Amino acid sequence: MRRRTLQTLLATSGAAAMLALTPVTAGAEPFSGGNYGAYGFEGQYPTVGGCTGTFRQVGPTKTAAGMSLKYFYSARCGSYARIDNSRTNCAAVIERSNNGAGRADGWVSETVDSGIDYAYTKIGNNLSGRVSRALLTCDGHLLTHTNWY
């Protein structure tokens, strides 16, 4: 049987598969892959100066197993995902596509911190023709996602 490298898994399986390989930690921790960080504001939380107060929820709130997933967008900064009423071993994820085709080229996730029931991601830059979507994953499994925006 041919062994697959972590890079091969990322390239062929996307963010949800990577989360299955991500170690569970005691605190919230961001993870990213693909070419995440290639565009402005990526690597920053939505509270960064110039972005605070510019985000609005786009699309309906998605629910799975009593947890909620919301997608937020700013025409100035990009997008981020937030999950609420979440259990441990769950993560909010933003997948971003470079060319608007709805195929993830980069992603960032944030796990739920011990003692709280929510998490939100760093910004995914879906400006200038790029698109993104939000995902809710638990224990490495995709539970729900939003449309690409």
N, C-alpha and C positions, 0 to 999 in steps of 0.2 A: 504494500500500500504506500502511495506517495504521501510524504508529509507536506502539509501546507504551512507556509510561514505566516507570521502575524500580519505582515504587509499584504500577502495574498488574500488572507481572510478579510482584511479591511477593504481591499480593492473590490472583492467580489460580493461581500455580504453587507457592507454598510454599517451604520452606527448600532443598530439593534444587535447584530452579532458581536460587535466589539464589547458591548455592555455585558454580554454573557461571559466574556473573558475577564472583565474588570473585577479586581478584588474588592470585597466588601470591607469598608473601613468604618471606624467609629464616628467619623464626622463627615459633613458634606465636603465633596471634593469635585472640582471640575475635571473632565476628561475631554480630549478632542482628538480628531483624526482627519485624514485626507489633507486637503490644503487649507484647513481652517486657520485663520490668522493672516491670510493673504490680503485682506481688504481692510480699509479703515474701520475703526470701532470694534473689530473682532478682537477678542481677548479682554474686553472691558464689560463690566456689568452695566445694566441700563441706568444706573444711578450716576454714571460718569457725567461730569460737567458738560453742558450743552445738550445732553439727551434727557435729563430728568424732566418729567412733565410733558414730553413730546409723544409718548406712546399711547395708543388706543387699542382696545381689543378689536380684532378682526375675526369674523366668522363666529359660529356658535361655540359655546363651551361644550367640550366632549366629556363624556363620563364613562368610567369602567370600574367595576367592583367598588362602587361608592366613592371613587376618587375623581377629581376633575382636572381637565387639561384646558389651558387657555393659551391663545396665540396673540401676541401684542406686536404692533408695527408702528414705526416712526419714519416719516418721509425724510427725516434728517439723518437718522442713525442706523436703521435696519429693523431687526426683529428679535424677540426673545420668547421663550416658552416658560409657563408657570404651571405647577401642579399643586393642588390643595387636597386636604383630607387624605393624605397619602400615608402609606405604611412604610416601614423600613425596607431596604433593598429595592426601592423604586427610584427612578430618575426622570427628570425633565430633559428633553433633547430638542435641539434645533438642527435640522439638516438643511444645507444650503447648496443650491445648484448654480454653477458658474454661468450657464448660458440660457437659463429659463426653461430648460427641457424637463424639469422635474425629476432629475436624476442626481442624487446626492454626490457632491464632490468634496464637501467638507462638512464637519459636524462638531458640535460641542454639547456636553451633557453636564448635569449637576445632580448629585445624589441628595437624598433627604437626610438632613442632619439628625443625629440622635436627640430625642426630646422634643422635636417639632414635627409638624405634619405637612410641610410645604417645601418647595424648592423652585428656584428660577435660574435660568441659564444666563450665560454671558451673551452678548449681542452676536447675531449672525447678520452679515451685511448682504441684504437682498435688494440692494439699490442698483441702478444702472443696468436693468435687464436681467439681473439675477433673481431667483425665487427661493423661498424657504418654506418649511413646514415644521410643525411641532409634533413631538411624539411623547407618549407616556409609556415607559417600560418598567417592568418589575421582574426581578430575578432573571434578567436577560431575555425576557419575552416582551414583544410588542403588544400592548393592550389596546391602544387607540392612537389615532393621529388626526391631524387637521388636513385640510386641503393644502395645495401649494399656493402660495401668494407671492 
